[in-house]
Amino acid sequence: MDLFKNIKKWITFGAKSYLFMILSSISYKGGVGKSTLSQNLAVLFAKQGHKVCIVDADESNVTVKWSGIRMEEERKPVVPVVSMTDPKAIIGTIKQLYADYDIILIDSPPSYQPISAKIMLISHLILFPIKPTGRSELWTASDILERYQETQQMKEAKTPAFFVINDYDPRPSFHKSFIEVLKEVGEEYKVPTLKTLIHHRTVFGEANSKGTGVVEESNVKAKTEIENLGKEVMDLI
């Protein structure tokens, strides 16, 4: 508990203004788009003139590898990525980055780990990406909401959290019904779903393999979705 108290004090004292933001993308299941959101929002915010850094807390280092391609291709703007999977060092790492960046995005592990709780505690805003694929996703959502509630009981001020629908396809009727059920699940924990839907588009995978964000690609629909998501996030702040 002493550690969590220290984290709470640092958040209150350290975040002098909301021009500085720690935004985390968290899921306890792989393949739902947490790295995709982190990478694309980072590129968007960097292109808007913010000093942005990503902390890759996933041992697979998917975002680190994406960054390596981006650096090799000398793409601008530069989006630094720091690998940090040690739960004992995550707080110190964020503190060191605080002085140099406006926005720090944290790409979390795809399962519940000790570092996951700390990420929830130090974040100013949490995004829970989720695919509308079936009941198993709702079970995962319920699990992560329970963990979220546990961590928030350790803080004086609750960290806002939101679901983000990823890989959406309007054709299957169950995708639409899934969103309605998810809203009901989130209501109990006061975790709403953002309005922007990230549709199933191959350009997201293509951008990842090229070290880019979709706002740097020619697909207007994908670009608009990420821009709308970024606007929602900034409006929340």
N, C-alpha and C positions, 0 to 999 in steps of 0.2 A: 504493500500500500504506500510506503514511503516514496517509492519510485514514481507511482502514479500521481502522488501529490506534487512531486517536483515537476512532472510533465505539465500538470495543470497550471502551476505557477508560471512556468516558462511560456505557455500559450498566452496567458493573460498579460504577461509583461512583454513578451517578445513581439507579438503581433501589434505593432504600434498603429497600423492603419490597414485597411482592407485593400490597399494597393499591393500588399504582400499577402499571398494566398498559398496555402498547402492544400492541394486538391488530390484526393486519392481515388483510384479506380480499383475496386475490391470485388472479388468473387471467390467462392470456395469450390469452384468447378472450372476446369480448363475449357478453352475453346469458346468462351462466351463473348469475347471482345474487349477484355480489360486492357490488353496491350494496344489493340487497335484504337481505342478511345484515347489512351495516354499519348500515343504517337501523333494522332491527328489533331488533338486539341493543342498539343505542344507546338506543332508547326503553325497552326492557326494563330495562336497567341503571339508566337515569335514574329510572324509576318505583320501582326498588328502593332509591333514595336515594343512588346514586353520582353524583359530578360527572363528567359525560361530555361528550366533544367528538369530533367526526368531522373528520378531515383528508381532504379530497377531492383525490386526486392524479390523477384522471381528467380529461383536457382537455374532455370533454363536459360536465363539471360537473353530472351527473345528481343527485348528492346535494345539491349547493348549491341546485339548483332545488327539490328536495324540501323543503329547509330553508326556502326562501323562502315556499313555500305554508304551511308549518307556522307560520312567524312571522306571516304575513298573517292566518291564522286564529286567532292568539294561543293556540295549543295549549300545554298544560302536561303534563309538565315541558318546559322549554326544552332543546333539544339544539343547541348551537352547531356550525356547520360552517365550517371554514376551507378555502379553496381554495389548494392549493399544488402546482403542477406543475413547479416549477423544481428539478431534482436538486441544484443547488448550495445551495439554501436549505432543503431538507426537514429536515436535521438541526437547523439553528438554529431552525426553526419548532417542532419537537417539544420542543426544550429550553425554549423560551419557554412552551409550554403545560404543561410538566411541573409547574410550581409551582401551577397553578390547577385541575388535573383529576385525578381518580382513575383514569379509564379514557380512553385515547385510541384510537379506532378509525381505521384508515387504509383508505380505499377506493382501491385501486390502479388503474393504467391497465389496459385490456383487451389489452395486448400487452407484449412484453418491451422495456423502455426503461431507460436508465441509472438512473432514479429507482427502478425496480423492485428492483434489487439493494440499494440503500440501505434500502428499506423492509424487505426481508428481514433486513438486518443490525441494524436498530434495534428490531425487534419482539421482544416477549417470547413471543408465541404467534402462529402463522400458521395461517389457515384457507384451504384451497384448495377453493372451491365448484366443483362439477362436475355436469353433467347426464348421466344415464345413457342417452345417445341413440345411441351407436355408436362405431365404431373411431376416428373422428376425435378424439373426446373423449379416448380413451386415448392417442393420439399427443400431444395437447396436455399430458396429464398427465405423460407421460414427459419431454417437453421442460421443463416447469416443475420437475420433480424433478431434472433435470440441473443447472439453474440454481440450484436450492436447495442442492444438494450443493456446487457451486462456491463459493457465498457462505459456507456454513458452515465451509469449510476456512480461512476468514479469521478465525474466531473461536475462542476457547478453549473456550467452552461452546456447545453446539449449541442452537439455538432449536427448541423442539418445534413440529411442524407436523402438520396433520390434514386429510384430505379431508372435505368435507361434501356429501352427496348432496342435490341440489336438484331440484325439479320432478319428483319421483318419482311414478310411476304403477304400482301393483301389478298391473295387468291384463296388460300386455305381459310375456311371460316373459323377454324379453331384458333388461328392467330389473333383474331379480333376478340374472341371470347376469352382467350388467355389473358389479354390485357385487362379485361373487366375483373376477372378473378384476382389478378395480381393487385389491382387497386384495392380490393376488399382485404387482401392479406396485409397490405401495407398500412391500411387505415388504423389497425390496432396499435401499430408502433409509430404512427404519425410519420411514415415514410412514403410520400407520394411518388407518382411516376411522371417524369418529365414529358412534355408534349411532343418533343421532337422524336420521330421514329427513324432509326437508322436501318434502311432497307437492305435486303440481300443484294449486293452488287459485287461483281468480280474485281472491280477497280480497287477495292480495299486490300485484297490480297496482292494485287499487282503493285500497289503503292508500297506495301510492306516489303516486298522483294526488291524494290528499287531504292529503299531508304528515303521515301518521300511521304508527304501527306496528300490526301486527295484534293486539298485546296491548291495543290501544285499540278494537278492532273487536269485533263480536258473534260472529265465527266461532270457536267454542270449540276446534275441532280445530287450526286454524292457530295460535291463541294457545298451546295446549298444546305444540305442536311448538317454537315459539320459546322458551318457558319451559324446556322440556327441553334444548334446545340451550344456552341460557344456563347452566343448571345444570351441564351437561357441561363447559363452558368454565371455570366457577368451580371445579369439582372438580379440574380439571387444574392450576389455579393452586395 
